[in-house]
Amino acid sequence: PNSQPWYTAFGIYNPYAVPPAPEYYYLPGHNFGLQSAVVNFNRFPELVVTAARALAAVPAEHYYDDFLVPDLAAGGRTGLDVLEALVRHLGRGRARRPHELVRSPELDPEKTQESAPVNTILGVVADLSRVSSDGIVLFRATPERIEAIILAFEGALARGRLSPHEASRLRGKLYFLLSAAYASVGRAATLPLVQRQYRDADHSFHTGSELHHSYLFFKALLPRLPDLEISISPDPRPPLLVYTDASFWVARQKRGPDGACSIPRDRFRGALGAIVVDPEDGTVRVAHARPDWDILLASWRDDQKTYIAELETIAAIAVYSTYPEVFRGRKVNHFIDNTVALSALVNGYSGKPELAKPVNTFYLQMLGLRSSVYFDWVPSKANIADLPSREGWTELALELRGLRRLSHPSDHLVVPDIHTWRAPLGYWVDRFSRTPDHMEA
């Protein structure tokens, strides 16, 4: 099964042989350490899962060589029995020579967990105890796995060093753990680990570095991760429709009484607009704002030719801060006409520092609101949020005929102020989380 068979033959010098001589061996299969081995080996579990579904209607899945089988209580152990039989029989082969040993893949009995309403899979709890009563499946990270990740970061910081291998292990653990989180929260914060794993020549780990910011992010996020709720039936409510937009321009240069020219940042102009339509009750909300350049340029470079992508990202964050109760627990179709901002929000990260923090902030908001957002591109001329971003109120009123307005054109988008930007990362989750403690406070 290996596309690089020359890696499966090796020789060693045996000093204990009589006389001492080199000995040659052939190892069929996937050699530990080969990058191709992991991907190639993954094909066998994929075959097992496909066969279990097609031949026996077993709802099986796998994460590399770890199989997941949610058995029905009425079926007892039958799903697991099917999986074990498939692994055993698909791996059997006929020896080409007498007495030749042909090994079959085997499941590790020590790793096998019998079917139960609640089981732990690689540090993530899969809870099916509410399927029958509420029709939902819950996923949550175990406190032990969260503590292990935080301690790994802290140990590396105390040593002042994080090796590429350690970064790889942290990435792998975080990748699976974050699959039990809402949306793409945390993806941006793993970028420094990717950088360390593949590109960094310097393996130091110190306060103030990108890796340190990644550690602080996960230290704030992981203990606050709520249970991920997945309904086994579709949401009967239609998704909210959101359009956001931003405009940016530089005002004409003017000379003062002394003949001096105004500096570029004093001539920056812009506006943000957002429209939220709820098809469930036929209502629409409209809001807009003008950016506070003193606040934004405190964390952005002030020598760029344009800030349109940054403003588009800010507009996307602000609309959820403006109407949090509208978005809580809802599915959302969010339309943006700027491809740079759209890419950052879809992927959950950006290489531009000016976009990386807003994107992280956005997904922390989604975590607090328990919202599920699907982003899509819309042509600029079809983006109705262009009108409030340019204060085209008369034309907007004509476009929104037939919808019940729940806002006034003077509604302002809640754009984060300087104190909010500098608040601890946990603030962004706590601010929108509605628990009994928060409601009482």
C-alpha positions in Angstrom: 0.0 0.0 0.0 3.0 2.3 0.2 3.7 4.4 -2.9 7.4 4.7 -1.8 8.4 1.0 -1.5 12.2 1.8 -1.3 11.5 3.1 2.2 10.3 -0.3 3.3 13.7 -2.1 2.8 16.5 -1.4 5.2 19.7 -2.9 6.4 21.6 -3.0 9.7 25.0 -4.3 10.7 24.7 -7.1 13.2 27.9 -7.4 15.2 26.6 -10.5 17.0 26.3 -12.6 13.9 28.9 -15.2 13.1 30.7 -13.8 11.3 29.5 -10.2 11.8 27.7 -9.0 8.7 24.9 -6.7 7.4 21.4 -8.0 7.5 18.6 -6.8 5.3 14.9 -6.6 6.1 11.7 -5.7 4.3 8.9 -4.1 6.2 5.6 -3.9 4.2 3.2 -1.2 5.3 3.5 2.2 6.7 6.8 3.2 8.4 6.6 5.4 11.4 7.9 8.9 10.6 6.9 9.1 7.0 4.5 11.9 6.2 2.9 9.8 3.5 2.3 7.0 6.0 -0.4 8.9 7.9 -2.4 9.9 4.8 -2.0 6.5 3.2 -2.9 4.6 6.3 -6.1 6.8 6.7 -7.5 5.0 3.6 -8.1 1.7 5.4 -10.3 3.2 8.2 -12.1 5.1 5.5 -12.9 1.8 3.7 -14.1 0.2 6.9 -16.5 3.1 7.6 -17.8 3.1 4.1 -18.4 -0.6 4.2 -20.1 -0.4 7.6 -22.5 2.3 6.3 -23.3 0.6 2.9 -23.5 -3.0 4.0 -25.0 -2.8 7.5 -26.5 0.7 7.9 -24.1 1.4 10.8 -23.7 5.1 11.4 -19.9 4.8 11.8 -17.2 7.5 11.5 -13.5 7.6 12.2 -10.7 10.0 13.2 -7.7 8.3 11.6 -7.6 4.9 13.3 -10.1 5.8 16.0 -13.6 4.6 15.1 -16.8 6.1 16.4 -20.1 4.1 16.4 -23.2 5.4 18.1 -25.1 2.2 18.6 -28.9 2.2 19.2 -29.9 0.9 22.6 -32.3 -1.6 20.9 -29.4 -2.9 18.9 -27.2 -3.7 21.8 -23.6 -4.2 20.6 -24.4 -5.0 17.0 -22.8 -1.8 15.5 -19.6 -2.5 17.2 -19.7 -6.2 16.2 -20.1 -5.2 12.6 -17.1 -2.8 12.8 -14.9 -5.4 14.5 -15.9 -8.1 11.9 -15.1 -5.7 9.0 -11.7 -4.8 10.4 -10.9 -8.5 10.9 -12.0 -9.8 7.5 -10.9 -6.8 5.3 -7.4 -7.3 6.7 -7.1 -11.0 5.9 -4.9 -12.1 3.1 -3.4 -15.3 1.6 0.2 -16.0 2.2 2.3 -16.1 -1.0 4.8 -18.7 0.5 4.2 -21.5 3.0 4.5 -20.4 6.7 4.6 -16.7 5.7 2.9 -14.6 8.4 0.2 -12.2 7.1 -0.9 -9.8 9.8 -4.4 -8.4 9.8 -5.2 -5.0 11.3 -6.5 -5.3 14.8 -8.5 -3.1 17.1 -6.9 -2.4 20.4 -9.2 -4.0 23.1 -7.8 -1.6 25.7 -9.0 1.4 23.7 -12.5 -0.1 23.0 -15.3 1.6 24.9 -18.6 -0.2 25.1 -21.6 1.8 23.8 -23.0 4.2 26.4 -25.0 7.4 26.5 -21.9 9.3 27.3 -18.3 8.5 26.1 -15.1 10.4 25.9 -13.2 10.5 22.6 -9.7 12.0 22.5 -10.5 14.5 25.3 -13.9 15.4 24.0 -17.1 14.1 25.7 -19.9 12.9 23.3 -23.1 13.1 25.2 -26.2 11.4 23.6 -28.2 11.3 26.8 -30.7 14.0 25.6 -31.3 12.6 22.1 -34.6 10.9 23.0 -35.9 13.7 25.2 -34.7 16.9 23.4 -33.3 15.7 20.1 -29.9 17.1 20.6 -26.3 15.8 20.9 -23.8 17.6 23.2 -20.1 17.8 22.8 -17.7 19.3 25.4 -14.0 19.2 26.2 -12.9 17.4 29.3 -11.3 19.6 32.1 -8.3 17.2 32.0 -7.6 17.9 28.3 -8.0 21.6 28.8 -5.6 21.6 31.7 -3.1 19.5 29.8 -3.1 22.0 26.9 -2.7 25.0 29.2 0.1 23.2 31.2 1.9 22.4 27.9 1.9 26.1 27.0 3.0 27.2 30.5 5.8 24.6 30.6 7.2 25.8 27.3 7.0 29.4 28.4 8.8 28.6 31.6 11.6 26.9 29.6 11.6 29.7 27.1 11.4 27.3 24.2 8.8 25.5 22.1 10.1 23.0 19.6 8.4 22.3 16.2 7.5 18.8 17.5 5.8 20.3 20.6 4.0 22.8 18.4 2.7 20.0 16.2 1.4 18.0 19.2 -0.4 21.1 20.6 -1.9 21.8 17.2 -3.2 18.3 16.9 -4.8 18.4 20.4 -6.3 21.8 19.8 -7.7 20.8 16.4 -9.8 18.0 17.8 -10.8 19.9 20.9 -12.0 22.9 18.9 -14.1 20.6 16.7 -16.4 20.6 19.8 -16.6 24.4 19.8 -19.0 26.8 18.0 -18.0 28.1 14.5 -14.3 28.7 13.8 -13.4 30.1 17.2 -9.7 29.6 18.0 -8.5 28.9 14.4 -6.7 32.3 14.2 -4.9 31.7 17.4 -3.3 28.4 16.1 -1.4 30.2 13.3 1.7 30.8 15.5 1.8 27.1 16.1 1.7 26.5 12.4 4.5 29.0 11.9 6.6 27.3 14.6 5.9 23.8 13.3 7.0 24.5 9.7 9.0 27.7 9.3 10.5 29.2 12.5 14.3 28.8 12.8 14.2 30.4 16.2 12.5 28.1 18.7 12.3 30.6 21.6 9.1 31.3 23.5 8.9 34.5 25.4 6.4 37.0 26.8 5.0 39.4 24.1 5.6 37.0 21.2 2.9 35.8 18.9 3.0 32.4 20.6 2.5 34.1 23.9 -0.6 35.9 22.6 -1.8 32.5 21.3 -1.3 31.0 24.8 -3.2 33.9 26.4 -6.1 33.5 24.0 -6.5 29.8 24.7 -6.1 30.3 28.4 -9.1 32.7 28.3 -11.1 30.6 25.8 -10.8 27.0 26.8 -12.2 27.2 30.3 -15.2 29.1 29.0 -16.1 26.8 26.1 -19.8 26.0 26.4 -21.3 22.7 25.4 -21.7 22.4 21.6 -25.4 21.6 21.0 -26.2 19.9 17.7 -29.8 19.2 16.8 -30.6 15.9 15.1 -33.5 17.7 13.3 -33.3 20.9 11.2 -34.1 24.2 12.8 -37.6 25.1 11.7 -36.8 28.8 11.8 -35.4 30.4 8.6 -32.0 31.9 9.0 -31.5 35.7 9.5 -30.3 37.6 6.5 -27.5 40.1 7.3 -25.9 42.5 4.9 -22.9 44.7 6.0 -20.9 47.2 4.2 -18.3 50.0 4.7 -17.1 53.0 2.7 -13.7 54.7 2.8 -12.3 57.7 1.2 -9.7 60.4 1.8 -10.9 64.0 1.8 -9.3 66.6 -0.4 -6.2 68.1 1.0 -6.5 71.6 2.5 -4.0 74.1 3.6 -4.2 75.9 6.9 -3.7 79.6 7.4 0.0 79.1 7.7 0.1 77.2 4.4 0.7 73.8 6.0 -1.0 70.7 4.6 -3.2 68.5 6.7 -1.8 65.1 7.5 -3.4 62.1 5.7 -5.0 60.6 8.9 -6.9 63.8 9.5 -8.5 63.4 6.1 -9.6 59.8 6.5 -13.4 59.4 6.1 -15.6 56.4 6.2 -18.9 54.9 7.3 -20.4 51.5 8.2 -23.8 50.1 7.4 -25.8 47.0 8.4 -29.2 45.6 7.6 -30.7 42.6 9.4 -33.8 40.9 8.0 -35.8 38.3 9.9 -37.9 36.3 7.5 -39.7 34.7 10.4 -41.7 37.8 11.2 -40.9 40.1 8.2 -39.0 42.6 10.2 -35.9 44.6 9.3 -33.4 46.5 11.3 -31.0 49.2 9.9 -28.0 50.7 11.6 -24.9 52.7 10.7 -21.9 54.4 12.2 -18.9 56.4 11.4 -15.5 55.1 12.5 -13.5 56.7 15.3 -10.1 57.0 13.6 -8.3 57.8 16.9 -9.5 54.5 18.3 -8.8 52.4 15.2 -5.5 53.9 14.3 -4.3 53.2 17.9 -4.0 49.5 16.8 -3.7 49.9 13.0 -0.8 51.3 10.9 -1.6 54.9 9.9 0.3 54.8 6.5 -2.0 52.6 4.5 -3.6 53.8 1.2 -7.0 52.2 2.2 -8.7 50.7 5.2 -11.7 49.3 3.5 -11.1 45.6 4.4 -10.5 46.6 8.0 -13.7 48.7 8.1 -15.7 45.9 6.4 -14.6 43.5 9.2 -15.5 46.0 11.9 -18.9 46.4 10.4 -19.4 42.6 10.5 -18.5 42.5 14.2 -20.6 45.6 15.1 -23.9 44.3 13.8 -23.9 41.4 16.3 -22.9 43.7 19.1 -25.8 46.0 18.2 -28.6 43.4 18.2 -27.3 40.5 20.4 -30.7 39.2 21.4 -31.8 39.0 17.8 -28.9 36.7 16.9 -28.8 34.6 20.0 -29.1 30.9 19.1 -30.1 31.7 15.4 -28.6 30.6 12.1 -27.4 33.5 10.0 -26.7 34.0 6.3 -24.2 36.9 6.2 -23.4 38.7 2.9 -20.3 40.8 2.4 -19.0 42.3 -0.9 -15.3 42.7 0.2 -13.3 39.5 -0.6 -10.5 40.2 1.8 -12.7 40.7 4.8 -14.9 37.7 3.6 -11.9 35.4 3.4 -10.6 36.3 6.9 -14.1 35.7 8.4 -14.7 32.5 6.5 -11.3 31.0 7.4 -11.3 32.3 10.9 -7.8 33.9 10.7 -5.8 36.4 8.7 -2.1 37.1 8.2 -2.8 40.8 8.6 -2.6 41.9 12.3 -5.2 44.6 11.6 -7.7 41.8 10.7 -6.6 39.0 12.9 -7.8 40.6 16.2 -11.3 41.6 14.8 -11.7 38.0 13.4 -10.8 36.5 16.7 -13.3 38.9 18.4 -16.0 38.0 15.9 -15.8 34.3 16.8 -15.6 34.9 20.5 -18.9 36.8 20.0 -20.4 33.9 18.2 -19.3 31.6 21.0 -21.2 33.8 23.5 -24.3 34.1 21.3 -24.3 30.4 20.2 -25.0 31.6 16.7 -24.1 29.7 13.5 -23.1 32.0 10.6 -22.7 31.1 6.9 -20.8 33.8 5.0 -21.2 34.5 1.3 -20.1 37.1 -1.2 -22.6 39.5 -2.7 -21.8 41.9 -5.7 -21.4 45.5 -4.5 -24.3 46.7 -6.5 -26.6 44.1 -5.0 -25.5 44.8 -1.4 -28.3 46.8 0.2 -26.1 47.7 3.2 -24.3 50.0 0.8 -27.2 52.5 1.3 -26.9 53.0 5.1 -23.1 53.1 4.8 -23.5 56.1 2.5 -26.6 57.5 4.3 -28.9 56.9 1.3 -32.0 56.9 3.5 -34.5 57.9 0.8 -33.5 55.1 -1.6 -33.3 52.7 1.3 -36.9 53.4 2.3 -38.0 52.5 -1.2 -36.0 49.2 -1.2 -37.5 48.1 2.2 -41.1 48.6 1.3 -43.2 45.7 2.6 -41.0 45.0 5.6 -41.7 46.1 9.1 -39.0 48.5 10.3 -38.0 48.0 13.9 -35.3 50.6 13.9 -34.8 54.2 13.1 -32.2 55.4 10.5 -30.4 57.0 13.4 -29.7 53.6 15.0 -25.9 53.4 15.6 -23.8 50.3 15.2 -22.1 49.4 18.4 -18.5 49.7 17.4 -16.0 48.7 20.1 -14.3 51.6 21.9 -10.7 51.7 23.0 -11.4 50.2 26.4 -13.3 47.3 24.8 -10.5 46.5 22.4 -8.0 46.4 25.3 -10.3 44.3 27.5 -9.2 40.8 28.4 -10.1 38.2 25.8 -12.5 36.4 28.1 -14.6 39.6 28.1 -15.8 39.0 24.6 -17.3 35.6 25.5 -18.7 36.7 28.9 -20.3 39.8 27.4 -22.6 37.8 25.2 -23.1 34.7 27.3 -26.5 34.6 28.9 -26.3 32.3 31.9 -28.2 32.7 35.2 -25.1 34.3 36.8 -24.8 36.8 34.0 -28.5 37.6 33.9 -28.5 38.2 37.7 -25.5 40.4 37.4 
